[in-house]
Amino acid sequence: MLLFVMLDLPAPAASASSAPAAASTVDTDPLNHDPLVREAFEHFYNLDYDGALSRFERIAAAHVDDPIATTYVLDCVLFRELYRLDLLDTTFYANDGFLTGKHTVAEDLKVREQVNDLSEKAVQLSDARLKANPHDVDALFARGWARSLHATYLAMVQRSFGSGLHVALQARSDHDHVLDMDPNYVDAKMVVGVYQYVVGALPFAFKILIGFTGITGSRQKGMEMLRDAGSRGVITSVEARTSMMLFLRREAKYQEAIVIAQNLAVQYPHDFLFVLEQANLQKDAGDGPKAIATYRKLLENARRSGYFTNPHLELAWYGLGETLRGQTHFAEAVDAYERAAESPTTSPELKRRCLLAAGESYDLMHDRDHAVAEYQQAINAGPETVQADAARRYMRSAYAGH
């Protein structure tokens, strides 16, 4: 996912083939099968990051020299922060110009320091084991995984794409070497599969350009590796399937992506994001009524005490607003946008997007006074932003639709 986001790919046209029948043998670090590790990941994938982190920290304290134990903690700290910042919302990557947009992130410098320290520690522990045994495949995997997580933070939070790409390529190299030494180390296929797919999906001219640097890839091979990691991976199965959903979404293969989202929601029924993704995909597939029903069911479940852990309901309200607007239910769309904007967990950028969209919806209803009021709120929420720029245009000339 990291490379896909960083390179801001256009949606490709050709389809990816299914993976061949996979071998039954799967190798992995023995610690991945520890019952406490499995319990921690259950909390992690149901978005109980605090519950997962407390368990991963206990594991790391009991395995102070094991790099993968430190990387568990890094993984949880990173994704808890990405979720806090609404950076796990796939619509951000599926529809927005991630590289060109003026996206602002309220970075927590303490978390940055924690991510840097944990990634550095995991790499140092891996290096120490690899120095003693260059064929320690578990240490090599842990180093590549830690590097991929650090690269994700650099790109998605700090928006340092050059540094992120450099570290991501190191991660891919580590996991390539893992697979060279042990082709049955299926978890390593996730990072390599993303890399293969992304580079393979680049426009032909750009592919020729980077080919001179030795960077090559194949969409078909990448998707096959992700399918295998998704079906057999021990700790990368969910990430591999999530990456597949994003790729399929950008290819407009919505039904296949919906099936993946539904399966993940069955596996982790209290993961707010997997249910949200079903609705997002239905919306993008053009099935507005079904998407509206899914968003509303999600919001209904969220009112049940303890059903979701820390749900970011603004994401569902915003998606519902977009879908209602697409069905020309403008008044209902405004209500959904305003609920999203008022949510206590709404990021500053999403709040501006909601206010702008509410203003546009009022303009489509020919309610100019309310439209101008919403545009002014969007400007007040961030004067030097792309949303404020659009709001100023529509204050001068009413939004008339695309």
N, C-alpha and C positions, 0 to 999 in steps of 0.2 A: 504494500500500500504506500509506503514512504516514497519510493521512486516514482510511482504512478502519480502521486500528488505533486511531487517536485517538478516533474517534467510537463505537467498540465496537458496530458494527451487529448487529442480529438477522439471522438468515438469512432472506432474502426468498423469496417463493414463485414469482413469475412467471419465465419463461425469457427469456434474452437472445437476440436475433436474430443471425444471422450477418452479417458485414460484406458490403457490396456489392463487386462486382469493382473492384479498386483500379487506379489509373492506374500506368503503368510508371515514370514519372519520380520519382526520389527525390533531393532536394537535401540536402546536409550540408556541414559544415566539411571542407575538403580534407584537413586533418590526420588526420581519422578514417580515411582510406584509406592512410595511411603504413604501410609493412610492419612497422615496429617497434611501432606502435600496435596493429596487428592481432595481432602476436605477444604483446604484453603482455596483451591481452584474453584470448588463449588460456590463458595462465597464470592469469589472474584467474578465469576461469570453470571452471578445474579446481582451484580453491582453493589454488593456489600463490601466495598473496598476496605473499610476500617476493620471489619471482621477478618477479611483475608490477610490484611497487613499484620495484624497481631499474630496470626498463625505463621506467616512467612518469617516474621522476625524471630519467633521461637525456633523455627527450623534453622535459620542462619546462626543463631546463638549456639545451637547444638552441633553445627558443622562449620566452624569458623574458617577452616582452610579449603572449603569446597566452593569453587566459584559459582556453581549453579545455584547454591543456596542464597548467595548475595544477589544473584540476578533475579531470583523470585521477588525479592524485596524491591529491586529496581523496577521490575515490570509493574508491580502493584502501585508504587509511588507515582510512576509515570502516568498510568492510565487513570488513576484517581484524579490527577491534575488535568489531564485532557478532558475528562468528563466534567470537571468543575468549570472548565473554560468553554464548554459546548463544542469542543473540537472532535467529538466522536459522532457528530451529526453528519451523516454521509451526504446530505444535500449540499453541504458546504463544498464538497469535492466533486460531486456529480454535475452541478450546475454553475457554480461560480468560477470566475477566473482566479484561481488561487494565487498564481504568481503575479498577476497584473493588478489585482484588487488591492485597495488600501485597507487591509484587514488589521485591526488593532487587537492586541491581546494583553490583558492585564496580568503580566507575568509576576509570579511570586518568587522573589529572589532567593528566599530560603529553600524553596523547592528546587530551583535551578542548582543551588549549591549541593543539595542532597542528591539530585540526579547525577551531577558531575562526580561527586565523591563515590557514589555506589558503582557507577560505570567504571571509574578508574580502579576501584578496589577489585571488581570482578575481573578486569583485564589483567591486573597484577597477579591475582591468585591463579588465573589461567596460565599466564606466562611462566610462573614458578613451576607449575606442574608440567608444562610442555618442555621446560628446560631439563627437567629430570627425565622426562619420557616424551620425545617428539611425536610419538604415536598415540598419545593420550587423546582419544577421539572425544571423550566427554568434556575435557578441558577446552578443546578446540571449539566444540559446539557452544559451550558456555561463553567463550570469548566472542564468538560471532553474534550470539543472541544479545549479549550486553552491548555490543557495538551497534547493532540494529536499533535497539531501544534508545541509545544515546543519539543516534542519527535522527530518529523520529522526533525527539525533543528539540534538537537543533532546528529542524525544518518547520515543524508545526507550531512550536511556541515562539522560538526566537526568530524564526523565518530567516535563518542563516543557511541558505540553500547550498552555497558552495561548500561550507564546512560539513553540512549534513550529507551531501553527496559523497564527499571524500570518505567519511566514516562508514556510510552505507556500502560503498564499494569494498571496504575492508571486511565488513560483515559478510558480504557475498563471497569474497575470496575464502574466508574461513570456512563457510559452509560448503563451498565447492570442494575444498580439501577434505572435509568430513565425509562427503559422499564418495570421493575418490578412495579413501581408506576403508569406508564401510557403506556400500550402497544401500544397506538395510537400515541406515540411520534416518528414518523417514522424516523426522521433525526438521532436518536440515533442508528439506525440499521446499519449505514455505518461503524463506528468504530468497533462495535461488530461483524459485518459481516466479515470484513477483518480479524479480530482476529480468528473467528471461522474457516474461510476457510484456513488460513495459518497453524494453528495448526493441523487442520484435514488433511492437505496435506503433513505433515512431514513424513519422512520414518518411518516404523513401529517400528524399534528398538529405534529410538529417541523419538517416541511418548510414548513408554512404560517408557522410562527414565524420561521424564518430567511429565508423569502421576502421579508419586509419589509425585510431588509437588502440585498436584491439578489442573494443567493446562491441560485442555482438549478442543477439538474442533471438528467440523464436516464440511467437505468441502460442503456437500449438504446444510446444514443449513446456512452456511456462504453465499453461492451463492444465496439462497432464500432471505436472509435478504438484500443483495446488490441489488437484482432485485427489491425488494419492495422499498428500499430507492431510487433507480434509477428512478422508475416510479412515486413515490408519495412524495419523500422528498421535503421539502421546500427550504432548503439551502445546502443539501448534495447530491442532485440528480446528478449533474455533476460529483462530486468526486466519487460517487458510481459507475456510469457507466464507468468512467475512470479506476477504480480499476478492474471492470469486464473485460474490454478490456485487461488489462495486464495479468490477470489470464487466460483468454481464449487464449491469444497469447502464453503463456507458455505451455498450454495444446495442442497447435497446432490446435485449433478450430478457424481457421482464418476467415472463412466466417461469423460466428456469431459475431466475434469481428469487422469485417469490417462494418457490418450493424450498430453496435453501433457507430462507428466512423463517418459513413455517416450521421446518424441521428443528432449527435452532431454538425457536420459541417453545416447541414441545419439550426439548431437552432442558431448557432453562426458562420455565414459564414465568418466573418473577424477574426476568431481565427486561426492563422497560424498553431498551433500545431495539431488541429483536422484534418485539411487537410493533414498535414504531416503524421499523424498516419495512414490515409487511404493508403498512398503510402507505408509506412513501412510494413503494414500488407500484402499488395499485394505482396511486395517483399518476405516476409517470407513465404507466401503461395505458392511461386514458379511461380507466374504469372509476370515474368519479364517485358514483353512488356507493360502490363497494368500499372505496377508500374512506369516504365519509363515515360509513358504518363502522369501519375498523378503528378510525380515530376516536369516535364517540364511545365505542366499547372499551378502548384503552383508558379513556378519561373516566369512564364509569368505574372500571376496576381500580383505578388509582384512588378513588374515594374509599375503597375498602381498606381498613386499617391493616398495615403490614403486608399488603399484597405486593407492592413494589418497594424496594429500598431506595430512598432518595431519588424519586423520579423527577426528571426535568420536564415538567408538564408544558413549559413554554414551547418545547419542540413539537409536541403534539398539537397544541393550540395553533401554532404557526402553520403546520402542515394542513390542519383542518381549514384554516383561513384561506390558504392557497387553493385548496380543492373546492371549497364553496365558491370562491371567486371565479374559478374556472367553470363552474356550473351556473354562473351569473346570479348567485344568491348573495348579492353584495352586502346587504344589511347584516346578514348572519356572518359574513366574512369579516366585517368590521368588528363585530363583537368578539370573534375568535382572535383577531390580531390584537385587540386591546387587552384581552385576557393574557395573551402571551407577553405583551409589553409590561404588564403589571406584575408578572410572576417574580417572586423574590430571588429566583435563581437565574433569571434572564441575563445573558451577557450584554454589555453595552452595545455591541454591534447588532445582535439580534433585536434588541429593543428598537434601534433606529430603523432596521428593516421592517419591523412591524408597524411603526408609526408611519413610515413612508407608504407601505402597502395600504394602510387604513385610509390615508389621504387619497391615494389613487382610487380606492373603492368608492369613497365619497364623490370624487369627481365623476366616476362612471354612473353614479346616481344623480348627477347634476346638483349635488349639494355643495356648492362652492364654499360657503362659510365654514362648514365643518372640515372640508378638505384643507383649506388654508390653515386652520387651527392645528390639524395633525402634522402638516408640513413644518409649521413653526416649532412644534415639539421635537420633530426629528432634527431640526437644525440646532435647537437648544441642547439636545443630547450629545452633539458632537459636531461643532461647526466646520471642522476641517476633515470631513469624511466624504466618501462617495455618495452616501445616502443624503447628506446635507446638500451636496452639489445638485443632486436630482430634485430634492425638495425645493430648492431655490428656482430651478427651471419651471417646475409646475406651479409655483406661486405666481410666476410671470405669465404662464400660459397653461391652462388646465390640462391635466393628463387625459388623453383620449384613447388609451389602449395601444397595443403594439400591432 
